[in-house]
Amino acid sequence: MTAVTAAPVSLSARQAASPSPPPCGGGSSSSHFQFLAYPRRNAARALRLQVSTTETAETEAAPAKKEKVSKKQEEGVVTNKYKPKEPYVGRCLLNTRITGDNAPGETWHMVFSTEGEIPYREGQSIGVIADGVDKNGKPHKLRLYSIASSALGDFGDSKTVSLCVKRLVYTNDQGEIVKGVCSNFLCDLKPGAEVKITGPVGKEMLMPKDPNATIIMLATGTGIAPFRSFLWKMFFEKHEDYQFNGLAWLFLGVPTSDTLLYKEELEKMKEKAPENFRLDFAVSREQTNAAGEKMYIQTRMAEYKEELWELLKKDNTYVYMCGLKGMEKGIDDIMVDLAAKDGVDWFEYKKQLKKGEQWNVEVY
């Protein structure tokens, strides 16, 4: 995968300089509504008996089992190159807060040096081991984060990896303020600081091979991370072996407009490729639908439900979901009735989508 050019990082120079607040289908027209005919059990049993009792029957070697060919960009994918006992030690190059002052919480975008030693792919994750020890005096356990940069990295040289991390701070049942160990470690990193990295890991969220595919991306909050990596490859980079000509449709759900992550980048992509990129935000605390209901991601999707269902009938439509676990039920609720109108059981249909690598979920 040789890159010809790559777009520069869209973060402002002021942010980059500030160390503080500055994770194939072809284009066939056939649908998933296909039914397989199997021989009746008794007929199959009689056939087996006939073969086993005929002295002259020759035993044929069973045909070799065909290896499943993935529809995703799996060729050459590396996993688990670095493990917890021997992690890669990179350095923080940039760490910038990307949520506004009125956002409920902080989210940071950070870039680490890898010197090309972590050959990740869009849709994979890395592990991070926070410095220090836990209450038992043992090293902290690694935490996985979806990679937020394309394989070329934010600087276009394949020597960096980026993350999008929300600082975890909450009050427990005893009224004590609790800080997430790894998220706070990462959000507090200063440029030049070392960071222990494991991985890369994962194949579930890899991009489809088909450059003409329809890719529907559903994200809440920092679940935008893997889709930023997808979209950079699609719209900010040029590759000799990949030119996206399909439809990328992103639904991003957040609580407030101050938490719309990478908004300027996304709008630039839409401006650059209006025929290939659709973008819909759902801001739950500031927007409502026609019925006055809060605008969650599934509420926004419901506005396009018929169009989405038609897309889901196609062999080259892929759905990727990343973020809060609760959103999947809301999406199921939309699709159940739509599928039923066509005489389809949505949950059975979704199983077929999963089997065909067309329904991909990474929620927490």
C-alpha positions in Angstrom: 0.0 0.0 0.0 2.1 2.9 -1.3 0.9 6.4 -0.7 1.4 9.1 -3.2 0.3 12.0 -1.1 -1.3 12.6 2.3 -3.1 15.6 3.7 -1.5 17.6 6.5 -2.8 17.4 10.0 -5.9 19.6 10.3 -5.2 20.7 13.9 -4.2 24.3 14.1 -0.6 25.4 14.7 -1.6 27.0 18.0 -3.0 23.7 19.2 -0.1 21.7 18.0 2.3 23.9 19.9 0.4 23.8 23.2 1.3 20.9 25.5 -1.7 21.3 27.7 -5.4 21.7 26.9 -4.2 23.0 23.6 -9.4 3.4 19.4 -15.8 -7.3 -0.8 -18.8 -7.3 -1.5 -18.8 -7.1 -5.2 -21.2 -4.7 -6.8 -23.7 -7.5 -7.3 -27.3 -6.6 -7.4 -28.4 -9.8 -5.7 -29.9 -9.4 -2.2 -29.6 -11.4 1.0 -33.1 -12.9 0.5 -31.8 -16.3 -0.7 -32.9 -19.7 0.5 -30.9 -22.9 0.3 -32.7 -26.2 -0.5 -31.4 -29.2 1.5 -32.2 -32.9 0.8 -34.7 -34.6 3.0 -33.2 -36.4 6.0 -34.5 -39.8 5.0 -33.3 -39.5 1.4 -29.8 -38.5 2.6 -29.8 -41.4 5.0 -30.8 -43.9 2.3 -28.0 -42.6 0.1 -25.5 -43.1 2.8 -26.7 -46.7 3.4 -26.5 -47.4 -0.4 -22.9 -46.3 -0.5 -21.8 -48.1 2.6 -23.4 -51.5 1.6 -22.2 -51.5 -2.0 -19.0 -53.6 -2.2 -17.9 -52.0 -5.4 -18.3 -48.5 -4.2 -15.1 -46.6 -4.2 -14.3 -44.2 -1.4 -13.6 -40.8 -2.8 -11.4 -38.3 -1.1 -13.4 -35.5 0.5 -12.9 -32.3 -1.4 -10.6 -29.8 0.2 -12.4 -27.3 2.3 -12.3 -23.9 0.7 -10.6 -21.3 2.7 -13.0 -18.4 3.4 -12.0 -15.3 1.5 -12.6 -12.1 3.6 -14.4 -9.2 2.1 -12.2 -6.9 4.2 -8.7 -5.5 3.7 -7.1 -8.4 5.7 -4.2 -9.2 3.4 -0.9 -8.6 5.2 -2.6 -7.5 8.4 -0.3 -7.8 11.5 -1.6 -8.5 15.0 0.0 -8.7 18.4 3.5 -7.7 17.3 4.0 -6.1 20.7 2.8 -7.7 23.9 2.4 -6.5 27.5 5.7 -8.0 28.7 7.6 -6.4 25.8 5.7 -3.4 24.7 6.9 -0.9 22.1 8.0 2.4 23.8 7.0 5.4 21.7 6.9 9.1 22.5 4.1 11.6 22.6 4.4 14.1 19.8 1.2 16.0 20.3 -1.7 16.0 22.7 -4.6 18.4 22.2 -8.0 18.8 23.8 -10.6 18.7 21.0 -13.8 19.4 23.0 -15.0 22.9 23.9 -15.0 24.6 27.3 -18.7 23.8 27.8 -18.4 20.1 26.9 -19.4 17.6 29.6 -15.9 16.2 30.0 -12.7 16.3 28.1 -11.6 14.5 25.0 -8.1 14.6 23.7 -6.4 13.8 20.4 -2.9 12.5 20.7 -0.2 11.4 18.3 2.6 9.0 19.3 5.8 8.1 17.4 6.2 4.5 16.2 9.0 4.9 13.7 7.1 2.5 11.5 7.4 -0.3 14.1 3.7 -0.8 14.7 2.3 -1.7 11.2 -1.4 -1.1 11.9 -4.3 -1.0 9.6 -7.4 1.3 9.6 -9.9 -0.2 12.0 -7.4 -1.8 14.4 -6.7 -1.0 18.0 -3.6 -0.7 20.2 -3.1 -1.3 23.9 -1.6 1.3 26.2 0.0 0.5 29.6 -0.1 3.4 32.0 3.0 4.2 34.0 3.2 3.2 37.6 1.7 0.3 39.6 -1.7 -0.7 40.9 -2.8 -1.0 44.5 -1.1 -4.5 44.6 2.2 -3.1 43.4 1.8 -4.7 40.0 2.1 -2.9 36.6 -1.2 -1.5 35.4 -3.1 -3.7 32.9 -3.2 -2.5 29.3 -6.3 -0.7 28.0 -7.3 -1.0 24.4 -8.1 2.1 22.3 -9.3 2.3 18.7 -6.8 3.9 16.4 -7.9 7.3 15.1 -5.4 7.7 12.3 -5.0 6.0 8.9 -2.2 3.6 8.3 -0.1 6.6 7.0 -0.7 8.4 10.3 -1.5 12.1 10.8 1.8 13.2 9.3 1.6 10.9 6.3 4.9 9.1 6.9 3.6 5.8 8.4 5.6 6.6 11.6 2.9 7.7 14.0 -0.3 6.4 15.5 -3.1 8.6 16.9 -5.8 8.1 19.6 -9.0 9.8 20.6 -9.4 9.5 24.4 -12.0 10.8 26.8 -10.8 11.5 30.3 -12.7 9.3 32.7 -13.7 11.0 35.9 -16.8 10.0 37.9 -18.2 10.0 41.5 -18.8 6.5 43.0 -21.5 5.4 45.4 -19.5 6.6 48.3 -19.3 10.1 47.0 -15.6 9.7 46.1 -14.2 11.1 42.8 -12.6 8.3 40.8 -10.2 8.9 37.9 -9.7 6.3 35.2 -6.0 5.3 35.4 -5.2 4.9 31.7 -7.4 7.7 30.3 -6.0 10.2 32.7 -2.5 9.1 32.1 -3.0 9.6 28.4 -4.8 12.9 28.6 -2.1 14.3 30.9 0.8 13.3 28.6 3.2 16.0 27.5 5.1 16.0 24.2 8.3 14.0 24.7 6.8 11.7 27.3 7.2 7.9 26.8 4.2 5.7 26.3 4.2 1.8 26.3 2.2 0.4 23.4 1.0 -3.1 22.5 -0.6 -4.5 19.4 -1.9 -3.8 16.9 -5.0 -6.0 17.4 -8.3 -6.7 15.8 -9.8 -7.6 12.4 -13.5 -7.0 13.1 -13.5 -3.3 12.1 -11.2 -3.5 9.0 -12.4 -1.6 5.9 -14.1 -3.5 3.0 -11.9 -4.3 0.0 -14.5 -3.0 -2.4 -13.8 0.6 -3.3 -17.3 1.0 -4.6 -19.0 -0.2 -1.4 -21.5 1.7 0.7 -20.1 2.1 4.2 -22.5 3.2 6.9 -20.7 4.3 10.1 -22.5 4.7 13.4 -20.5 6.4 16.2 -21.1 7.9 19.6 -18.5 10.1 21.2 -15.0 8.7 20.9 -16.4 5.8 18.8 -15.6 8.2 16.0 -11.9 7.0 16.2 -11.9 4.1 13.7 -14.1 6.1 11.3 -11.7 9.0 11.3 -9.0 6.5 10.1 -11.4 5.2 7.4 -12.3 8.7 6.2 -8.7 10.0 6.0 -7.9 7.1 3.8 -10.9 7.7 1.6 -10.8 11.5 1.3 -7.5 12.9 2.4 -5.0 10.5 0.9 -4.1 9.1 -2.5 -3.2 5.4 -2.9 -2.0 3.5 -5.9 -4.1 0.5 -4.8 -7.2 2.1 -3.4 -9.5 4.9 -4.7 -12.8 5.1 -2.9 -15.7 5.6 -5.3 -18.6 4.4 -3.1 -20.7 6.1 -0.5 -19.5 6.8 3.0 -22.3 7.8 5.4 -21.4 8.8 9.0 -23.9 9.2 11.8 -22.2 10.8 14.9 -24.1 11.1 18.2 -22.9 13.4 20.9 -24.5 15.2 23.9 -23.6 18.8 23.0 -22.2 20.8 20.1 -19.0 21.3 22.1 -18.4 17.5 21.8 -18.7 17.2 18.1 -15.3 15.7 17.5 -13.3 16.5 14.4 -16.1 18.6 13.1 -14.0 20.8 10.9 -12.2 17.8 9.3 -15.5 16.1 8.6 -17.0 19.2 7.0 -13.9 19.5 4.8 -14.3 15.9 3.6 -18.0 16.6 2.8 -17.0 19.7 0.8 -14.3 17.8 -1.0 -16.5 14.8 -2.0 -20.2 15.7 -1.7 -21.3 12.8 -3.9 -19.4 10.3 -1.8 -19.7 11.4 1.8 -22.8 12.1 3.8 -22.6 13.4 7.3 -25.4 13.6 10.0 -25.0 14.7 13.6 -27.2 13.9 16.5 -26.8 16.3 19.4 -29.0 14.9 22.2 -29.1 17.8 24.6 -29.6 20.5 22.0 -31.7 18.9 19.2 -35.1 17.3 19.0 -37.0 15.5 16.2 -40.5 16.6 15.0 -42.1 14.8 17.9 -40.0 16.7 20.4 -37.9 13.7 21.3 -34.2 14.1 22.1 -32.0 13.6 19.1 -30.0 10.4 19.7 -28.2 8.7 16.9 -31.0 6.2 16.4 -33.5 9.2 16.3 -31.5 10.8 13.5 -31.3 7.5 11.6 -35.0 7.1 11.9 -35.4 10.1 9.6 -33.7 8.1 6.8 -35.0 4.6 7.8 -36.5 3.6 4.5 -33.4 4.7 2.6 -31.2 2.8 5.1 -33.2 -0.3 4.8 -33.0 -0.2 1.0 -29.2 0.1 1.3 -29.0 -2.8 3.7 -30.6 -5.1 1.1 -27.5 -4.6 -1.1 -24.6 -7.0 -1.2 -22.0 -4.2 -1.1 -23.4 -2.3 1.9 -21.3 -2.5 5.1 -22.4 -1.3 8.6 -19.8 -0.4 11.2 -20.8 0.6 14.8 -18.5 1.9 17.5 -19.3 3.6 20.8 -21.8 3.1 23.5 -23.5 -0.3 23.6 -26.9 1.1 24.1 -27.2 2.5 20.6 -27.5 -1.0 19.0 -30.8 -1.6 20.6 -32.2 1.7 19.4 -31.1 0.8 15.8 -32.7 -2.6 16.1 -35.9 -1.0 17.1 -35.9 1.0 13.9 -35.2 -1.9 11.6 -37.6 -4.5 13.1 -40.7 -2.8 11.7 -39.1 -1.9 8.4 -37.9 -5.5 7.8 -41.3 -6.9 8.8 -43.0 -4.9 6.0 -40.9 -7.0 3.6 -41.7 -10.2 5.5 -38.2 -10.3 6.9 -37.2 -11.2 10.5 -34.7 -8.4 11.3 -32.7 -10.4 13.8 -32.3 -13.3 11.5 -31.3 -11.0 8.7 -28.8 -9.2 10.9 -27.2 -12.6 11.6 -26.7 -13.1 7.8 -25.2 -9.6 7.6 -22.8 -10.5 10.3 -21.9 -13.8 8.6 -21.2 -11.9 5.4 -19.0 -9.4 7.3 -21.5 -6.6 6.6 -22.5 -5.9 10.2 -19.5 -5.0 12.3 -19.8 -3.9 15.9 -17.3 -2.6 18.5 -19.2 -1.2 21.5 -18.4 -0.7 25.2 
